[in-house]
């Protein structure tokens, strides 16, 4: 189950830790209740949060932390909020958080073409006052947002620990897509990127042989016209949605759809995309987009 970072903390409007905690508490009771019926692995995004930390670091006057360590920071803080919220709701089996590193390829094209939006939205005027030229940006609905490299995950370093812990606990892992690293000889070296949580969710789900994968976001369905929220897609085969993939924008709903396609093609039974506020109905297949074989 992947919890979208933007659904937990919106990149527009007021942002606060209390708001993030409130968002997680809203879904924690539902997840705790579901733990009596399912073994659950939770991943989560960090796009808004890691971008905020990047800006704080830049403005602190201190030496900036590399992006992979900002991923580690947000993985720990968001994981702590999720774990304590769900365990406070008395799940049938406790949740625990695994700090997770993901291997990426240094030659991935993503390092030369940043596409992953992080942090808050800026107006053109705000951009002119601040850090223009220091980062790459994408324009969305007349506003601007920092984009960073987002290479595909190749391997989950802690996957055996995750499998072992699932025998006794529910697990929170792969936070923020995982902490991206390169493998060079016997060394593990941090990579300055933000891995898309959806691809990491799929890789974990496929590797542990999960039957069902749910990606929760701030949209209730996938739409043929996603920006305009027109053409709701309720149920679709993997072949049908694959033929439509080119119609969806990179950096928005497309990674979720692509991750679902990969999950089904690699042995998963069903994949779902829907609103973080509709989890109960998504479980019952009464809401969200359902992708099948």
N, C-alpha and C positions, 0 to 999 in steps of 0.2 A: 504494500500500500504506500503510494507516494503522496506526500503532502506538499503542495506547491508553496514555494516561498512567498510569492505575491499574494496568495490566499491567506497566509499567516500574518503578513505585514505588507500593506499596500504601498507601492512605490510613489503614489500620489496622496496628498492629504497629510494629516498629522500622523507622525510615526513615533511610537514609544514602546518601551519594554512592556508597560502595563497593557497596551493594546494588543501586543503579541501574545502575552499570557492569557488575555481574555479570549482571543481567537482560538487558542489551543484548548482552553478549558471548555469551550463550547462543543468540541468534538471528543474530548477525553472520555466523557461518560459513555458515549456511544461505542467507542473503541473498547473500553473496559468491559462493557456488556457483551460485545462480540467475541471477546476472548474466551468465553465459555463454549463457543461453537467452533472456533477456528484457531489454528496456530498463526500468529501474525508477525510479519516483518514490516516495520515502518521505515521508510526513507523520507527525507524532506529536502526542500530547496533552501537556498540562502541568497538568492539574487539581490533582493533589496538590502538584506542585512550586511552582506559582505561589501556591497557598494558603500553603505554608510560607514563601515569601518575603514574602508580605503580613504574616504574623505576625511574622517577624523584623524587618521594617521598623517595625511598630507598636511593638515592644518595644525598639528600638534607642536611643530617645531623640533620634534625628536626624529631620530632616524626612522624612516618608514619600514614597517615590516613587509616582507615579500608577500605576494598575493596568496601563495600556498599556505602560509602561516595564518593569514586572515581567514582562509577557509577552515583551518583547524580551530581557530577561536570561535567562529560562528557555529561550527559543527558541535563543539562542546556546549556552548551556551544554549542553542536551540534544543539540542538533545536533552539537556538537563531540564529545560522547561517542559518538554513533552513527557519525559520519563516521570517526573514528579507529579504532573497533572494527572496522568493516567493511573499511576500507582495510588494516588490519593482517592481515586474512584473505585478502589478495591477490585481489580481484575481477578479472574479466576487463577491466572498464572502471571507472576510479576513481569514487568518490562525492565530491560537493562540496555544500556547504550554501549556500543562498540565504536571506538575511534577507528575510522576506516580510511585506508589509503588505496588509491586506484592508480594502476599503471597506465600511462599514456605514451604515445609514440612521438619522439622529438621531431620526426619528419611529417607529422600530421599537418595538412594544409591549414588547419584552424589557426596555427601560430602566425601565419602571414595574413589571414583574413578574419579579424575579430568579429564575432556575431552575437555573443552572449550579453544581453542587457543586464546591468547591475546598478544598484543604488536608486536614488530618487530621480524624478523628472526635473528638468531645468527649462526655463523659458529662454528665448534667444538673448534677452537682456542679461539674465543671470549668467549665462554661458560666457558672454562677452566680458563680464567682470572677473570671472574666476579662472578656471583651469583649461581654457581652450588651448589646444595644441599639446597638452600633456597626455591626453587620452584620445581614443577614438570614440565617436558618438554615432548614435542612430536616431533618426527623427521618427517620432510616433505621434500622430494627431497634433502636429504643430509644436510638440515639446521634444526635448532632447534628453538622451540617456547614455551613460557610458557603456561601451561594449568592450569586452575582453575576449581573448582566445578561449575556445571551448572544444578541445580535442575529444575524440571518442574514447571511452574507457576500454581497456583491453583485458584487464585482469584485476580482481579484488584481492589485495594481499591478505586480508584477514578472513577470507571465505571459510577456511576450515574452523576457525574459532567461532564464526557465526553459526555454522552447522552444528557444532558441539553444543553451543549455548541453547539452541532451539530445542534440544531434548528436554530442557527443564524450564526455559524462560521464553517469553516473547522478546523480540530483539528490535532495537532502533539502531540503524546503521546507514552507511552511505550518505550521511548528512551533507547537504550542499553539493551532492554528486561525488563526495569523497575528496580527500586531500590528494591532488594530482602529483604524481612522481614519475621520474624516469629511472630505469634500471641501467646502470653503467658498471659492468663487471659485477663485483660483489657489493656495490654501493647503491643506496636508495637516495635519490636527489630530488628535492622539491621542484615542481614546475609551476611557473607563474601563469596560471590559467584558472578558469572555473568550469569544471565538468558539468554538463547538463544532468540534472538529477534524474530525468526520465530514462536516459540511456543507462545510467548506473542502476536504477531500479530494475530495468529489464535484465541487465546482466546478472544481478543478484537473483532475481526471480527464476531465470532460466537455469542458473547454476545449482540452485537448491531444489530444482524440479517442482516449483510451485505450479498449481493448476489454474490459479486465478490471479490476475494483476489489476489493481485499481489505481488510477491516477486522479487525484483530487486537485481541483483548481478553483478559480473564481468564476468559471463559466459552467452553466448547467448541462450543456451538450456541445458536441462538435457541430458546427454549422458549415454548409457549403460556402456561404459568404460569412466567414468568421468575424471579420471586422464589423460588418453590418448586422450580425446576429440574425441572418436570414437563411432559410433552408435547413431546418433542424434535422440532424441525422440521429435516429433512435436506435436502429439495429442495422448492421452491415457486415458482410463477409470480409475476410482479410483480402481476398482478391479485389473486391469492389473498392475498398478504401485505398488499397495500394494503387489502383488506377487513377485515383483522385489526388494523390500526394502532392503533385506538382502545383495544385491550386492553393496550397496553404503556405503562409509566410514562414520563413526560417526565423527562429527566435520567439515565436508565439506558440501556436497550437501544433505546428508541424513536428517538433521533436517528440511530442506525446503520441501522435499518430504513428510516427515511424517506430517508436519504442514498442507500441502495441503490435505492430506488424511483425517486428523481429521476435517478440515474445511468442506469438501464435505460430510463426514459422519454425520456431525452435522447440516446439512441443507443448506450449501452453494451451489450455482449453478455451478460456475466455479472457478478454481484456476489456476494461471499462474506463471511460473518461467522464467525469461529472463534477458537480459542485461539492466543495468541502462541507457545505451545510446540508447536503442531501444524502449523507452516507447510508442512513437506514434504508432509504428507498432504493439507492444504488445496489445495496446488498440483495434486495428483493427483486432487482431488475425492473423497477418501476420508474427509474429516473436515470439520466445519463446515457451516453452513447455506448452501445454494447457491440463489441467486435468479436466475431466467431470464426471458426474454420470454414 
